[in-house]
Amino acid sequence: MIDINDQIPRSHGNAELKFSILILEQIAMGGLITVVLIVTYAGFAWKFWSGYRSTNFTRSTTNRLIFSLLWPVLLITNKSYRQNFRKALKGR
């Protein structure tokens, strides 16, 4: 005859396995989201860097570097930067 206590460790182990799988899935999804964000950030930074000559900003490497790295913050907070960012992306 099977005792109810014999089944407790198995169900407990099964719950741990399910929890471990859930944690791994969350880590994998978080990793995927992180990779997508990094690729998006780098892609827009590179696109702005490449199209910088189309903007109205002063032609200096320092400005180009700062504006390329800070593009998300400046895009949200500065109207002039948004207009120049669009110009840089279009390459005109």
Backbone bond lengths (Angstrom), bond angles and torsions (degrees), N, CA, C in turn:
res aa  C-N    CA-C-N  psi(-1)  N-CA   C-N-CA  omega(-1)  CA-C   N-CA-C  phi
1 M - - - 1.446 - - 1.534 108.69 -
2 I 1.321 116.47 139.79 1.467 122.22 -179.24 1.519 109.03 -88.84
3 D 1.287 113.71 127.69 1.462 120.52 178.61 1.531 108.72 -85.92
4 I 1.302 117.95 144.83 1.469 122.75 178.99 1.525 111.15 -60.04
5 N 1.320 117.61 -30.53 1.469 121.06 179.48 1.517 112.30 -68.44
6 D 1.331 118.09 -23.86 1.460 121.25 177.65 1.536 111.25 -68.37
7 Q 1.304 116.91 -26.95 1.462 120.24 -177.52 1.520 113.12 -87.69
8 I 1.300 118.66 -17.96 1.468 121.14 -178.17 1.522 111.99 -62.26
9 P 1.337 120.26 -48.65 1.461 118.83 179.76 1.521 112.91 -61.48
10 R 1.327 117.26 -36.99 1.463 119.19 -179.77 1.530 111.13 -65.84
11 S 1.308 116.91 -44.64 1.466 118.93 179.89 1.523 110.09 -69.33
12 H 1.320 117.45 -33.50 1.467 121.37 176.97 1.529 109.87 -65.91
13 G 1.330 116.23 -43.81 1.461 120.75 178.10 1.515 111.18 -65.02
14 N 1.308 116.35 -38.18 1.454 121.68 178.08 1.525 110.80 -64.48
15 A 1.321 116.55 -39.66 1.464 120.54 177.73 1.523 110.59 -65.52
16 E 1.329 116.67 -38.99 1.467 120.18 177.74 1.518 110.73 -64.44
17 L 1.322 116.62 -40.48 1.456 121.46 178.36 1.524 110.71 -63.12
18 K 1.323 116.14 -46.07 1.468 120.03 178.71 1.526 110.78 -61.98
19 F 1.333 116.30 -41.02 1.458 120.64 178.82 1.525 110.46 -64.64
20 S 1.329 117.19 -41.85 1.464 121.78 178.77 1.524 111.01 -62.50
21 I 1.323 115.83 -42.95 1.465 120.09 178.36 1.518 110.38 -64.35
22 L 1.322 117.07 -41.25 1.468 121.16 177.95 1.521 110.90 -60.67
23 I 1.323 116.90 -44.27 1.464 121.36 178.88 1.529 110.12 -62.31
24 L 1.320 117.28 -45.08 1.465 121.08 179.35 1.527 111.67 -62.40
25 E 1.335 116.72 -39.68 1.462 120.40 177.44 1.527 110.97 -63.38
26 Q 1.324 116.86 -41.26 1.460 120.54 179.53 1.519 111.09 -66.81
27 I 1.322 117.12 -40.07 1.459 120.82 177.76 1.526 109.93 -64.11
28 A 1.335 116.50 -43.68 1.459 120.57 179.73 1.527 110.59 -62.96
29 M 1.329 117.62 -43.17 1.464 120.87 179.61 1.519 109.98 -66.53
30 G 1.331 116.64 -41.73 1.459 120.30 177.49 1.518 110.69 -62.53
31 G 1.321 116.60 -39.32 1.466 121.07 177.49 1.514 111.32 -64.78
32 L 1.322 116.26 -40.54 1.468 120.59 178.85 1.525 110.64 -64.59
33 I 1.310 116.17 -44.46 1.469 120.05 179.01 1.529 110.11 -62.87
34 T 1.328 116.38 -41.20 1.463 120.58 178.73 1.522 110.97 -61.23
35 V 1.317 116.78 -45.14 1.462 120.95 179.62 1.523 110.61 -62.28
36 V 1.325 117.04 -43.79 1.471 120.77 179.38 1.532 110.47 -61.71
37 L 1.334 117.20 -43.33 1.466 120.35 179.07 1.527 111.90 -64.37
38 I 1.321 117.37 -42.07 1.469 120.81 179.66 1.526 110.66 -64.92
39 V 1.321 116.68 -43.67 1.471 120.51 179.43 1.528 110.19 -64.10
40 T 1.326 117.28 -42.39 1.469 120.93 178.54 1.524 110.82 -63.26
41 Y 1.323 117.00 -47.23 1.464 121.87 179.19 1.530 110.21 -58.39
42 A 1.329 116.68 -50.01 1.464 121.01 -178.24 1.531 111.20 -65.41
43 G 1.324 116.99 -37.86 1.468 120.40 179.69 1.521 112.57 -63.53
44 F 1.329 116.73 -46.36 1.463 119.23 178.50 1.530 111.30 -69.12
45 A 1.335 117.54 -35.99 1.467 119.88 177.39 1.524 109.82 -62.58
46 W 1.331 116.87 -44.25 1.466 120.62 179.27 1.528 111.29 -65.63
47 K 1.321 116.06 -41.61 1.473 120.20 179.57 1.532 110.44 -62.86
48 F 1.346 116.65 -41.52 1.466 119.69 177.50 1.528 110.32 -66.35
49 W 1.333 116.30 -43.52 1.468 120.96 179.48 1.534 110.01 -57.65
50 S 1.319 116.21 -43.87 1.467 121.36 -178.17 1.525 112.52 -68.61
51 G 1.327 116.71 -34.29 1.460 120.01 -177.72 1.516 114.08 -98.57
52 Y 1.320 117.72 11.98 1.467 122.19 -175.23 1.529 112.26 -57.03
53 R 1.315 117.38 -33.86 1.478 120.65 -177.80 1.538 111.82 -62.62
54 S 1.331 117.22 -19.43 1.465 121.22 -179.75 1.523 113.18 -83.92
55 T 1.321 117.51 -6.73 1.467 120.85 -176.99 1.520 110.94 -88.05
56 N 1.334 115.42 173.02 1.463 121.62 176.92 1.527 112.13 -93.20
57 F 1.326 117.04 6.17 1.463 120.29 -177.84 1.522 111.14 -76.08
58 T 1.337 115.46 155.56 1.459 121.86 177.16 1.520 109.32 -60.79
59 R 1.327 115.97 135.53 1.460 121.25 -177.59 1.527 110.62 -78.78
60 S 1.309 116.17 89.91 1.460 120.57 174.03 1.522 108.86 -141.54
61 T 1.298 115.45 147.70 1.456 120.17 -179.02 1.522 111.38 -64.04
62 T 1.334 116.40 -36.44 1.460 120.54 179.25 1.521 110.77 -62.25
63 N 1.337 116.97 -49.42 1.471 120.55 177.65 1.524 110.99 -60.64
64 R 1.302 115.29 -44.15 1.464 120.17 -179.00 1.527 110.81 -59.22
65 L 1.331 116.67 -44.03 1.458 121.64 -179.79 1.534 111.42 -66.68
66 I 1.324 116.42 -47.48 1.470 121.05 -179.25 1.523 110.81 -62.29
67 F 1.320 116.55 -48.17 1.463 119.84 -179.02 1.527 111.74 -66.08
68 S 1.320 118.04 -32.60 1.465 120.94 178.42 1.523 111.61 -71.27
69 L 1.318 117.50 -38.47 1.469 120.85 -178.08 1.526 112.95 -78.66
70 L 1.320 116.77 -33.05 1.470 120.78 -176.76 1.523 113.23 -97.21
71 W 1.324 117.22 17.56 1.460 119.49 -173.56 1.529 114.30 -56.20
72 P 1.340 121.73 -38.26 1.478 117.68 -178.40 1.529 112.74 -64.26
73 V 1.327 116.58 -42.45 1.470 121.10 -178.92 1.521 110.35 -67.51
74 L 1.326 116.23 -46.74 1.464 120.06 -178.55 1.521 111.81 -67.52
75 L 1.315 116.79 -34.77 1.466 120.45 179.00 1.521 111.18 -62.65
76 I 1.327 116.48 -37.69 1.462 121.42 -179.65 1.523 111.80 -76.28
77 T 1.323 117.51 -37.07 1.467 120.64 -168.30 1.517 116.27 -101.67
78 N 1.328 119.08 -12.25 1.460 119.54 -170.09 1.529 111.14 -132.39
79 K 1.325 115.88 116.53 1.466 120.94 -177.79 1.532 111.90 -64.76
80 S 1.309 117.54 -43.79 1.462 121.75 179.22 1.531 110.57 -60.11
81 Y 1.317 115.92 -41.65 1.466 119.68 178.78 1.537 110.52 -64.29
82 R 1.341 117.19 -40.58 1.470 120.34 178.22 1.523 111.09 -58.14
83 Q 1.333 116.30 -43.48 1.466 119.94 179.85 1.534 110.65 -64.45
84 N 1.318 116.69 -44.19 1.455 120.41 179.24 1.523 112.02 -69.96
85 F 1.314 116.99 -32.26 1.466 120.80 177.12 1.520 109.58 -63.12
86 R 1.331 116.31 -44.47 1.479 119.32 177.16 1.521 111.44 -61.00
87 K 1.330 116.51 -41.29 1.476 120.19 177.42 1.516 110.63 -60.59
88 A 1.324 116.57 -43.59 1.465 121.12 -179.07 1.526 111.08 -64.46
89 L 1.324 116.79 -40.41 1.464 119.56 -179.72 1.521 111.86 -67.52
90 K 1.341 115.76 -35.40 1.457 119.79 178.80 1.518 111.16 -77.82
91 G 1.335 117.23 -24.86 1.460 120.92 179.88 1.514 113.06 79.52
92 R 1.337 116.54 21.52 1.476 120.09 179.93 1.492 110.56 -110.48
